Structures are given as structure tokens and as C-alpha cells.
Amino acid sequence: MILTSEKILDIHELIISNFGGIDGVLCQGTIDYLVDQINAESDLFRKAALALHIVANCHPFLDGNKRSAFQIAELILSSEGYAIIAKEERIIKMLLRIASYQCQVDEVKIWILKNTAQL
């Protein structure tokens, strides 16, 4: 799957329209960087980890960064038949750790590997 900036913006807009928050981009450069990093990566789980880490940690949107990060990672995983199966409280705990700079991409990848299943 090739990810585009437009797809990320569509996901974010959908998140905000469905769950509320302030729509808008804070830093387009971060979104472009994310797209470049993910499309250059061959490891599916690292791609998902990059999505979670870059969006939740670097905050490219005015609001909804953690929710958008999760949905982008889910899209990447589902494109190859995987899904995150962790309970909501574990997902929230990890997203909060990422957003507060408490873990790096490799740790996020390990968490994803432990909390996904093939559909």
C-alpha cells in the first residue's frame, strides 16, 4: 500500500467529523515526512509503528493526533490482513506514552507485534 498525504488528511478529517475536535493542519511538513518514511519502509509493523509514533509524537494536526495516528496505523495493518487486538485501555496507555515522548519507534513496533493478529 502506498500512503499519500491526501489519504492521511482524509483520515484526520473523518476522525474530527465523527468524534469532534478542531480540524486543521499544524505542520504539513510532518505529514509529508511521515508519508516518505512509511513508503520507504518495507516492514509492515515498522510502518504502523512509524505512523503511531510520528503522528502521536510530532502532532501535525491541531487536534485528534492520537486518534488519527491509531487510524493510520490500523489502515496500514489492515492492508496486509492484520488488526490491533489490544483492549482500549492498553491502546490509550500506549498512545499517551508515545505522545508524552516516553518511547521510541522500536518500542512501538514491539508493542504492535504483541498486540496484533492476522485476520
Backbone as CSV, one residue per row, in Angstrom:
resi,resn,N_x,N_y,N_z,CA_x,CA_y,CA_z,C_x,C_y,C_z
1,MET,0.835,-1.174,0.000,0.000,0.000,0.000,0.884,1.243,0.000
2,ILE,0.593,2.166,-0.883,1.285,3.450,-0.931,0.428,4.469,-0.190
3,LEU,1.004,5.078,0.815,0.297,6.085,1.595,0.556,7.461,0.988
4,THR,-0.449,8.315,1.003,-0.306,9.675,0.484,-0.705,10.682,1.565
5,SER,-0.239,11.897,1.404,-0.635,12.977,2.305,-2.148,13.171,2.262
6,GLU,-2.728,13.061,1.086,-4.168,13.235,0.935,-4.934,12.191,1.734
7,LYS,-4.453,10.950,1.728,-5.120,9.878,2.478,-5.051,10.173,3.976
8,ILE,-3.907,10.635,4.451,-3.760,10.983,5.863,-4.704,12.119,6.235
9,LEU,-4.781,13.129,5.381,-5.687,14.252,5.639,-7.145,13.800,5.640
10,ASP,-7.497,12.886,4.745,-8.862,12.336,4.712,-9.182,11.598,6.011
11,ILE,-8.234,10.795,6.496,-8.436,10.053,7.743,-8.645,11.031,8.895
12,HIS,-7.797,12.045,8.953,-7.912,13.030,10.032,-9.250,13.767,9.970
13,GLU,-9.650,14.170,8.790,-10.934,14.871,8.633,-12.090,13.992,9.078
14,LEU,-12.049,12.718,8.736,-13.086,11.777,9.147,-13.114,11.618,10.670
15,ILE,-11.958,11.520,11.287,-11.863,11.407,12.748,-12.520,12.618,13.408
16,ILE,-12.164,13.801,12.953,-12.698,15.030,13.547,-14.208,15.144,13.310
17,SER,-14.658,14.820,12.104,-16.098,14.944,11.830,-16.913,13.927,12.608
18,ASN,-16.358,12.749,12.875,-17.091,11.712,13.599,-17.014,11.844,15.117
19,PHE,-15.881,12.334,15.626,-15.669,12.317,17.074,-15.435,13.692,17.685
20,GLY,-15.395,14.716,16.845,-15.238,16.071,17.353,-13.789,16.502,17.463
21,GLY,-13.632,17.801,17.650,-12.312,18.380,17.770,-12.125,19.488,16.757
22,ILE,-10.956,20.058,16.775,-10.627,21.164,15.877,-9.948,20.606,14.637
23,ASP,-10.521,20.863,13.478,-9.929,20.407,12.221,-8.826,21.370,11.810
24,GLY,-7.791,20.847,11.234,-6.739,21.699,10.709,-5.364,21.080,10.849
25,VAL,-4.487,21.500,9.957,-3.114,21.013,9.931,-2.213,22.037,10.599
26,LEU,-1.415,21.560,11.515,-0.439,22.400,12.197,0.876,22.423,11.429
27,CYS,1.265,21.263,10.854,2.538,21.178,10.139,2.449,20.172,8.991
28,GLN,2.261,20.678,7.776,2.193,19.815,6.599,3.506,19.068,6.392
29,GLY,4.610,19.687,6.762,5.916,19.043,6.614,6.014,17.739,7.383
30,THR,5.400,17.669,8.556,5.401,16.436,9.339,4.609,15.350,8.629
31,ILE,3.510,15.719,8.011,2.708,14.750,7.261,3.492,14.242,6.053
32,ASP,4.138,15.135,5.334,4.950,14.741,4.181,6.106,13.834,4.609
33,TYR,6.725,14.151,5.751,7.807,13.331,6.296,7.288,11.929,6.621
34,LEU,6.122,11.857,7.259,5.516,10.569,7.584,5.301,9.738,6.325
35,VAL,4.739,10.350,5.305,4.496,9.645,4.044,5.804,9.101,3.469
36,ASP,6.834,9.922,3.448,8.131,9.486,2.924,8.698,8.325,3.730
37,GLN,8.649,8.423,5.055,9.184,7.375,5.921,8.440,6.059,5.752
38,ILE,7.114,6.129,5.715,6.319,4.906,5.597,6.496,4.257,4.227
39,ASN,6.478,5.046,3.180,6.598,4.477,1.840,7.999,3.943,1.551
40,ALA,9.002,4.396,2.292,10.374,3.894,2.121,10.618,2.624,2.938
41,GLU,9.737,2.325,3.860,9.897,1.182,4.773,9.247,-0.065,4.188
42,SER,9.932,-1.203,4.315,9.369,-2.455,3.794,8.677,-3.288,4.874
43,ASP,9.030,-3.097,6.131,8.473,-3.865,7.237,7.103,-3.301,7.629
44,LEU,6.074,-4.106,7.469,4.701,-3.687,7.750,4.545,-3.152,9.169
45,PHE,5.103,-3.848,10.135,4.916,-3.462,11.527,5.707,-2.203,11.881
46,ARG,6.824,-2.004,11.243,7.561,-0.754,11.443,6.800,0.407,10.800
47,LYS,6.159,0.159,9.652,5.327,1.198,9.025,4.239,1.662,9.993
48,ALA,3.552,0.704,10.595,2.494,1.040,11.554,3.076,1.760,12.765
49,ALA,4.238,1.324,13.223,4.899,1.971,14.357,5.290,3.403,14.012
50,LEU,5.782,3.618,12.812,6.120,4.974,12.374,4.883,5.864,12.365
51,ALA,3.785,5.336,11.879,2.539,6.114,11.850,2.127,6.511,13.261
52,LEU,2.120,5.548,14.173,1.751,5.854,15.550,2.711,6.863,16.164
53,HIS,3.986,6.622,15.989,4.989,7.458,16.647,5.032,8.868,16.071
54,ILE,5.101,9.000,14.768,5.260,10.327,14.167,4.024,11.191,14.395
55,VAL,2.834,10.644,14.198,1.630,11.462,14.338,1.333,11.761,15.817
56,ALA,1.423,10.753,16.683,1.117,10.981,18.100,2.200,11.794,18.800
57,ASN,3.430,11.701,18.327,4.566,12.356,18.971,4.858,13.739,18.415
58,CYS,4.680,13.915,17.123,5.052,15.184,16.468,3.869,16.121,16.255
59,HIS,2.670,15.657,16.477,1.452,16.476,16.453,1.307,17.347,15.201
60,PRO,1.110,16.740,14.022,0.949,17.552,12.811,-0.412,18.239,12.696
61,PHE,-1.389,17.815,13.510,-2.739,18.375,13.436,-3.030,19.245,14.658
62,LEU,-4.002,20.121,14.517,-4.412,20.967,15.636,-5.043,20.142,16.753
63,ASP,-5.700,19.047,16.400,-6.406,18.210,17.367,-6.525,16.811,16.776
64,GLY,-6.742,15.824,17.622,-7.004,14.468,17.146,-5.781,13.715,16.670
65,ASN,-4.598,14.087,17.128,-3.381,13.425,16.667,-3.309,11.954,17.063
66,LYS,-3.625,11.640,18.305,-3.548,10.241,18.739,-4.602,9.391,18.030
67,ARG,-5.800,9.922,17.891,-6.861,9.185,17.189,-6.482,8.965,15.727
68,SER,-5.938,9.997,15.097,-5.521,9.876,13.697,-4.357,8.902,13.560
69,ALA,-3.407,8.971,14.484,-2.261,8.050,14.459,-2.736,6.607,14.489
70,PHE,-3.678,6.339,15.383,-4.193,4.975,15.514,-4.883,4.524,14.235
71,GLN,-5.702,5.377,13.645,-6.426,5.002,12.433,-5.486,4.789,11.247
72,ILE,-4.451,5.600,11.142,-3.471,5.422,10.066,-2.745,4.089,10.244
73,ALA,-2.337,3.790,11.479,-1.672,2.512,11.750,-2.604,1.338,11.448
74,GLU,-3.855,1.464,11.838,-4.846,0.407,11.547,-5.006,0.202,10.036
75,LEU,-5.032,1.287,9.273,-5.145,1.193,7.816,-3.947,0.443,7.237
76,ILE,-2.757,0.783,7.695,-1.539,0.118,7.218,-1.601,-1.371,7.522
77,LEU,-1.947,-1.709,8.743,-2.011,-3.120,9.133,-3.110,-3.874,8.387
78,SER,-4.275,-3.264,8.268,-5.389,-3.954,7.602,-5.129,-4.171,6.121
79,SER,-4.283,-3.341,5.514,-3.956,-3.524,4.093,-3.243,-4.852,3.841
80,GLU,-2.670,-5.429,4.915,-1.988,-6.729,4.800,-2.673,-7.805,5.644
81,GLY,-3.910,-7.523,6.082,-4.678,-8.535,6.784,-4.431,-8.640,8.277
82,TYR,-3.971,-7.582,8.915,-3.729,-7.572,10.357,-4.606,-6.527,11.035
83,ALA,-4.790,-6.697,12.343,-5.539,-5.720,13.134,-4.964,-5.673,14.543
84,ILE,-5.038,-4.510,15.141,-4.643,-4.371,16.540,-5.773,-4.945,17.384
85,ILE,-5.420,-5.851,18.291,-6.425,-6.547,19.091,-6.363,-6.163,20.565
86,ALA,-5.514,-5.232,20.918,-5.394,-4.807,22.313,-6.694,-4.169,22.776
87,LYS,-6.944,-4.264,24.065,-8.112,-3.607,24.648,-7.905,-2.098,24.633
88,GLU,-9.020,-1.385,24.646,-8.987,0.071,24.521,-8.061,0.730,25.543
89,GLU,-8.082,0.263,26.778,-7.242,0.904,27.795,-5.748,0.715,27.523
90,ARG,-5.374,-0.415,26.943,-3.953,-0.631,26.579,-3.554,0.263,25.416
91,ILE,-4.464,0.431,24.469,-4.198,1.300,23.319,-4.022,2.743,23.801
92,ILE,-4.932,3.193,24.643,-4.853,4.561,25.153,-3.562,4.769,25.935
93,LYS,-3.206,3.801,26.764,-1.967,3.905,27.551,-0.754,4.053,26.634
94,MET,-0.702,3.258,25.571,0.439,3.344,24.648,0.433,4.669,23.899
95,LEU,-0.719,5.109,23.435,-0.787,6.391,22.723,-0.362,7.546,23.625
96,LEU,-0.743,7.507,24.875,-0.326,8.551,25.819,1.183,8.509,26.072
97,ARG,1.742,7.322,26.148,3.208,7.189,26.305,3.935,7.778,25.102
98,ILE,3.428,7.471,23.901,4.053,7.995,22.683,3.954,9.516,22.668
99,ALA,2.759,10.032,22.928,2.520,11.480,22.858,3.322,12.256,23.899
100,SER,3.701,11.595,24.994,4.477,12.270,26.032,5.966,11.915,25.952
101,TYR,6.398,11.446,24.783,7.823,11.213,24.487,8.461,10.161,25.393
102,GLN,7.713,9.147,25.770,8.223,8.119,26.668,8.661,6.841,25.966
103,CYS,8.548,6.774,24.640,9.035,5.591,23.934,9.403,5.943,22.498
104,GLN,10.251,5.114,21.926,10.745,5.304,20.567,10.050,4.331,19.612
105,VAL,10.334,4.488,18.334,9.668,3.701,17.293,9.865,2.198,17.497
106,ASP,11.067,1.770,17.878,11.309,0.331,18.044,10.448,-0.263,19.156
107,GLU,10.236,0.484,20.228,9.367,0.017,21.309,7.913,-0.036,20.853
108,VAL,7.507,0.917,20.028,6.150,0.915,19.483,5.958,-0.306,18.580
109,LYS,6.972,-0.611,17.784,6.890,-1.787,16.906,6.724,-3.066,17.730
110,ILE,7.475,-3.201,18.801,7.348,-4.380,19.669,5.933,-4.463,20.242
111,TRP,5.399,-3.325,20.676,4.032,-3.300,21.209,3.037,-3.748,20.133
112,ILE,3.215,-3.266,18.917,2.322,-3.648,17.818,2.409,-5.152,17.563
113,LEU,3.617,-5.673,17.511,3.790,-7.120,17.273,3.075,-7.942,18.345
114,LYS,3.102,-7.494,19.588,2.463,-8.217,20.684,0.945,-8.035,20.705
115,ASN,0.454,-7.015,20.014,-0.959,-6.670,20.125,-1.704,-6.673,18.792
116,THR,-1.216,-7.455,17.840,-1.921,-7.601,16.562,-2.186,-9.079,16.276
117,ALA,-3.129,-9.286,15.417,-3.442,-10.633,14.948,-3.782,-10.566,13.474
118,GLN,-3.497,-11.657,12.795,-3.877,-11.741,11.390,-5.349,-12.051,11.309
119,LEU,-6.033,-11.332,10.414,-7.481,-11.525,10.271,-7.802,-12.746,9.454
